[in-house]
């Protein structure tokens, strides 16, 4: 029987089949044999067999079975990092062998709710123009999950807003690039903004949080308390669209990106007595040494789109 396609190092006993590495990567990403099997189109028994074969070949346990799902062992974490590098090299080889020289491949971009609506549209438009053969898939990410999503390979590039934890470096293997800030403003129904008695008008409204990990709604809570003596309830709106509609209906006040509040958001107005904020924006990814060419290309586009946003007229 012919041997499986494999990568072989100096130690010929460590022959790792690509399809088994791909299975391992999917198990690591999803934290479940069942989900990995569904994603790859395999039977669950095949996924189990692939992982056992890898563990046998490296001589150590890579995955810890839990009552609900699995997680990587410390050895599995190291193995996962190198498996990611192997796939990056394979993608680079495919790009180098591409006779047309045109960039092609697939990239998964995760973004926080604010950025999904304000920065992702221009990014997708620019990517389609510059790299028509690069497929970009999108996912909404909570800010707190961004590092883990990049580290695990769930996304290739994460765009998040908010300030990083002071003094805490990013996890090993993750590159952080600072992008232009995002301005957010307090918005509410125009009837509330124009009320003759703002204290009475705002007394029963809620603060609408788009992302619970974003500090902007907490700033809004503090400002309402200090300015009007109101101690509002915080309600998670779940999305930018949800917060906008609830604010338009007079249900609450929300901090939303200034560029997303304009003539198209009829019925909404900015509350001039409450503070505006500038939130830092960051791109998280593997960096050029580890990233596949399509990922580096999309990251460059994200950087350029962000800077173009800043210089646009208000």
C-alpha angles and dihedrals in degrees: 000000000000115000120254117262103268150159114245126193130191088290101069092197091069097075107157119192115220094226090056091048089050090052091049091049091052092048089051092048097048101030091224139087090210095052092044091052091050092048094049097039093242132131111257089241088060092053090050090049093050093052093046090050092052092047090050093050096048092040098231142079113271102174129043114212114224132186089258111028132321140275134201121263118226088265089048090055090055092044090050092054091054093043088056089052091051091055091047089055091048090052091048089051091051090051092048091051092050102113094204092055089221116142112251138162141087130287129184115211123193121195138180115250096260093051095042089067102034108034106021097067094058090041092055092046092051093045092052089051098045101031109024092169094053111096114211119199120194134214132175112236132192110233094242092058098050099095093046092046091055094041093051094045094245087128131015094211131021124197113196138165132216132066121299120241106276113251094003113118120213117264117276113280096026122109119204120205121187115229130190116293125261118227116217125191135193110254134182140158111304089239090061094046092050096042115130090223106040094179092058093042094050097039095096101033124110130225108246114217116201095185118016089210092060114093095209095091090051089054087052092051090052093047093051090050095048097040103037105014089243121143101199130197116244116228124186108233093190097218144022091256092051093050092048094051094045091049091048089053091055093249096123153332122267138189105231134169110275091226090058093053110075143105090315090061094066116184093030127103137178117255103232095197094060126073129265119217137208111215123199116242123209138185115215120196144130096275128239096290092061104022124102113242094253090054092051089048093052091046090054090051091050090053093049095046091051093053092047089054091059096054096047114109116260 
